Amino acid sequence: MSDHGDRVRFSSWGGSVASGAHAVSPADFDRASRQPGVRCLPYGNGRSYGDSCLLSGGGMIEARRNARILSFDEETGLLEAEAGILLSEIIAFAGPRGWFPQVLPGTQFVTLGGAIANDIHGKNHHRRGTFGVHVDNLVLMRSDQGRLTCSRTEHADLFAATISGMGLTGLIEEATIRLMRVGSTEICETTTRFDRLEDYFERAEAADERHEYAVAWIDSLATGKRFGRGHLICGDHAASGRRDGVGRPPIASVPLTPPVSPLMGPALKAFNEVYYRKAKPGTHARTVPFDGFFFPLDRVGRWNRLYGPRGLCQHQGVIPDEHGPAGVRALIECAHTHGQGSFLTVLKRFGAIASPGITAFARPGYTLTLDFPNRGARTLALLEELDRITIEAGGAVNPYKHHRMSSATFATSFPRFQDLDALRDRAMVSDFWLRTVGNAAERPVSSNQAEAPSNDTFTLRDDARPAPVGTPAF
Ligand SMILES: Cc1cc2nc3c(=O)[nH]c(=O)nc-3n(C[C@H](O)[C@H](O)[C@H](O)COP(=O)(O)OP(=O)(O)OC[C@H]3O[C@@H](n4cnc5c(N)ncnc54)[C@H](O)[C@@H]3O)c2cc1C
């Protein structure tokens, strides 16, 4: 295969690495992919946490190389751009013009293609659904069919499979998305401190009804009467005010990876205590710049290094409304039982707006996100437990945040995964796909999955599970 000849280190935000992968330019993909046996995967900006954005021993298509805005309609907010553009660049262009992306994740450094391929969600899922809801059409390059324009009416099956398709249906070259009109990029934020998890569930629905954005930070280390205490943070765009589109530069950057993560034990508990008390009792309002509201973590460069040399494991599950309070409690208790505290714990309610994507993660219910330093087998055992609790509560586990999701968890979370596999571009595959769905013939020659459970058959299987801990009564 033609490539740049360079062996580039492709990694994910959680620290997984595509060993032996080589870089492929988007321009080369078309020609190279026609050669038999070629295996590739688009790579955006590596802000996925696990291995769904990686292909060990394969060609990683550097989507970031093409990042131009192609057209913008100031009347309708329709923006056409190359898929390698970052959401930060879209905000910088659109903000001063009074327009804003309808869905934003917790970092602005993700590409348009990555946002579509993972069908990301934001703090306003209850109002706007996922990112894919706002995609009008996209241009897909496939190794077997060439360049196709896909929309709800043209190649509709590929459109639905590509949104949430984790890069497996082909390379998204361009996309047209619908922005929303805003009076200002500034956010009127209200923070309400609550003392118990139950208080959050009493407030969550009303917060969603009243506000464009709503999310909670949970002190996942608090126990007893304070279990699940935290802050409910709501926001709406200011009706008028500044229209800045450029976030402030980072206040600091983590220069290197410490040998042991400081985000554990007493330091973590102390951080949570201080952070909890930072908000005074009651509800407080203020107007904040957009980057402080949406992307607080972006203010510290390479913060993921703080999780230590083995990286960071994030777990995100969504649990249907009826089991939300019990399920979320069980997930936090499970982390306690395993003696592993989550540094950053975020709780949010997803609304009912359906995604156009056939394997979209976001669906109605409560979604809890937990972050742990990777401590090897101990953390993997915890993740398995969290998966089990989520699945038993009728929920689903997020694949692009996960390091080692089993085939069974994936298949239960995404019943239409075979439809995606049927529409998969046969030149495209990922380490994640090979581990959960793929067949042995496509298994990478060299892989960094040293800690992955052995997986010789690649048929769907129920992984061996550790003894249940704190099984919730659903
Ligand atoms: C601090 C932080 C906060 C986050 N908060 C959220 C959040 O609130 N909500 C949320 O949903 N996610 C969140 N994420 C995850 C992140 O938004 C997604 O993983 C996003 O998809 C990453 O985009 P990326 O451009 O880095 O793509 P990558 O991680 O490089 O790739 C993501 C997937 O997209 C595919 N892909 C990339 N480009 C293309 C293309 N041109 N054509 C086809 N496929 C392509 C890749 O193959 C891969 O499967 C967060 C991540 C971080 C680090």
The ligand as a MOL file (V3000), in Angstrom:
LIG
                    3D

  0  0  0     0  0            999 V3000
M  V30 BEGIN CTAB
M  V30 COUNTS 53 58 0 0 0
M  V30 BEGIN ATOM
M  V30 1 C -12.4080 15.4810 27.2380 0
M  V30 2 C -13.3450 14.6910 26.3530 0
M  V30 3 C -14.7070 14.8920 26.4840 0
M  V30 4 C -15.5970 14.1820 25.6730 0
M  V30 5 N -16.9320 14.4020 25.8200 0
M  V30 6 C -17.8120 13.7390 25.0510 0
M  V30 7 C -19.2090 13.9840 25.1530 0
M  V30 8 O -19.6580 14.8010 25.9510 0
M  V30 9 N -20.0330 13.2870 24.3270 0
M  V30 10 C -19.5650 12.3950 23.4260 0
M  V30 11 O -20.3770 11.7970 22.7120 0
M  V30 12 N -18.2480 12.1430 23.2950 0
M  V30 13 C -17.3740 12.7930 24.0840 0
M  V30 14 N -16.0280 12.5610 23.9520 0
M  V30 15 C -15.5690 11.5960 22.9380 0
M  V30 16 C -15.3400 12.2720 21.5800 0
M  V30 17 O -16.2430 13.3060 21.3640 0
M  V30 18 C -15.5550 11.2500 20.4740 0
M  V30 19 O -14.8060 10.0920 20.6850 0
M  V30 20 C -15.2500 11.8400 19.0830 0
M  V30 21 O -15.8490 11.0130 18.1350 0
M  V30 22 C -13.7580 11.9340 18.8330 0
M  V30 23 O -13.5550 12.5310 17.5820 0
M  V30 24 P -12.1270 12.5320 16.8670 0
M  V30 25 O -12.1830 13.5110 15.7530 0
M  V30 26 O -11.0470 12.6880 17.8450 0
M  V30 27 O -12.1170 11.1040 16.1910 0
M  V30 28 P -11.2860 9.7870 16.5410 0
M  V30 29 O -11.3570 9.5400 17.9840 0
M  V30 30 O -9.9570 9.8590 15.8990 0
M  V30 31 O -12.1860 8.7370 15.7570 0
M  V30 32 C -13.4980 8.4810 16.1990 0
M  V30 33 C -14.1900 7.5450 15.2030 0
M  V30 34 O -14.5090 8.2940 14.0520 0
M  V30 35 C -13.9830 7.6440 12.8990 0
M  V30 36 N -13.6380 8.7290 11.9790 0
M  V30 37 C -12.8570 9.8030 12.2250 0
M  V30 38 N -12.8040 10.5840 11.1240 0
M  V30 39 C -13.5700 9.9730 10.1790 0
M  V30 40 C -13.8850 10.2610 8.8220 0
M  V30 41 N -13.4320 11.3680 8.1830 0
M  V30 42 N -14.6570 9.3870 8.1490 0
M  V30 43 C -15.1520 8.2840 8.7550 0
M  V30 44 N -14.8920 7.9580 10.0260 0
M  V30 45 C -14.1110 8.7980 10.7300 0
M  V30 46 C -12.8000 6.8400 13.3980 0
M  V30 47 O -12.5330 5.7410 12.5570 0
M  V30 48 C -13.3020 6.3940 14.7560 0
M  V30 49 O -14.0840 5.2300 14.6680 0
M  V30 50 C -15.1040 13.2480 24.7230 0
M  V30 51 C -13.7320 13.0450 24.6080 0
M  V30 52 C -12.8520 13.7600 25.4050 0
M  V30 53 C -11.3710 13.5330 25.2650 0
M  V30 END ATOM
M  V30 BEGIN BOND
M  V30 1 1 1 2
M  V30 2 1 2 3
M  V30 3 2 2 52
M  V30 4 2 3 4
M  V30 5 1 4 5
M  V30 6 1 4 50
M  V30 7 2 5 6
M  V30 8 1 6 7
M  V30 9 1 6 13
M  V30 10 2 7 8
M  V30 11 1 7 9
M  V30 12 1 9 10
M  V30 13 2 10 11
M  V30 14 1 10 12
M  V30 15 2 12 13
M  V30 16 1 13 14
M  V30 17 1 14 15
M  V30 18 1 14 50
M  V30 19 1 15 16
M  V30 20 1 16 17
M  V30 21 1 16 18
M  V30 22 1 18 19
M  V30 23 1 18 20
M  V30 24 1 20 21
M  V30 25 1 20 22
M  V30 26 1 22 23
M  V30 27 1 23 24
M  V30 28 2 24 25
M  V30 29 1 24 26
M  V30 30 1 24 27
M  V30 31 1 27 28
M  V30 32 2 28 29
M  V30 33 1 28 30
M  V30 34 1 28 31
M  V30 35 1 31 32
M  V30 36 1 32 33
M  V30 37 1 33 34
M  V30 38 1 33 48
M  V30 39 1 34 35
M  V30 40 1 35 36
M  V30 41 1 35 46
M  V30 42 1 36 37
M  V30 43 1 36 45
M  V30 44 2 37 38
M  V30 45 1 38 39
M  V30 46 1 39 40
M  V30 47 2 39 45
M  V30 48 1 40 41
M  V30 49 2 40 42
M  V30 50 1 42 43
M  V30 51 2 43 44
M  V30 52 1 44 45
M  V30 53 1 46 47
M  V30 54 1 46 48
M  V30 55 1 48 49
M  V30 56 2 50 51
M  V30 57 1 51 52
M  V30 58 1 52 53
M  V30 END BOND
M  V30 END CTAB
M  END
